[in-house]
């Protein structure tokens, strides 16, 4: 079935450093979504990417969708303590439409 | 209203108890979901309701019984659970089942003794 690999599993950074998490699929994706879950919280939708090579920005967050639509990345510039949490990518299953979540990347930011 | 609400926030139950989790949304979404999430793991899909009909059951044990009384409400009935069922149970909704962003509720933290 559809799977998506997400790396790294954990990342510890000093406040002000950059952070990137990657998702990779063996199959071409129709779209990819990104969610953030704060400690003790619930997943919150960040963005959906649909087009090949698409790049979208939300303040310090930059999301990219690969040209082949098989990979995606989330980059945070100059991390802040408010960025702490787990970032999940999620892709739709090719035949059911249900979302398949990556394993998540947990970001810790040291002040 | 762009919120999904869930009650209760916390639940402790014994293995012989029967309890229900409730979820509500007023965004006019026609797809609703139950997920189970263990610590440090991604949400794991349990059930999907589309237009008030069960469309996906991810081979969930029968001790979990979903119900969708109307387009705004989703219940999860629990009976004879096991300690390994202890987890965060998340409800989510989306405009429809395919390819749309999902709005998650705050979850119910369930502990089975």
Boltz contact constraints between the chains, C-beta under 6 A:
constraints:
  - contact:
      token1: [A, 31]
      token2: [B, 99]
      max_distance: 6.0
  - contact:
      token1: [A, 42]
      token2: [B, 90]
      max_distance: 6.0
  - contact:
      token1: [A, 42]
      token2: [B, 104]
      max_distance: 6.0
  - contact:
      token1: [A, 42]
      token2: [B, 106]
      max_distance: 6.0
  - contact:
      token1: [A, 42]
      token2: [B, 107]
      max_distance: 6.0
  - contact:
      token1: [A, 43]
      token2: [B, 104]
      max_distance: 6.0
  - contact:
      token1: [A, 45]
      token2: [B, 101]
      max_distance: 6.0
  - contact:
      token1: [A, 48]
      token2: [B, 101]
      max_distance: 6.0
  - contact:
      token1: [A, 88]
      token2: [B, 42]
      max_distance: 6.0
  - contact:
      token1: [A, 92]
      token2: [B, 99]
      max_distance: 6.0
  - contact:
      token1: [A, 97]
      token2: [B, 97]
      max_distance: 6.0
  - contact:
      token1: [A, 97]
      token2: [B, 98]
      max_distance: 6.0
  - contact:
      token1: [A, 98]
      token2: [B, 45]
      max_distance: 6.0
  - contact:
      token1: [A, 98]
      token2: [B, 56]
      max_distance: 6.0
  - contact:
      token1: [A, 101]
      token2: [B, 42]
      max_distance: 6.0
  - contact:
      token1: [A, 101]
      token2: [B, 43]
      max_distance: 6.0
  - contact:
      token1: [A, 103]
      token2: [B, 42]
      max_distance: 6.0
  - contact:
      token1: [A, 104]
      token2: [B, 42]
      max_distance: 6.0
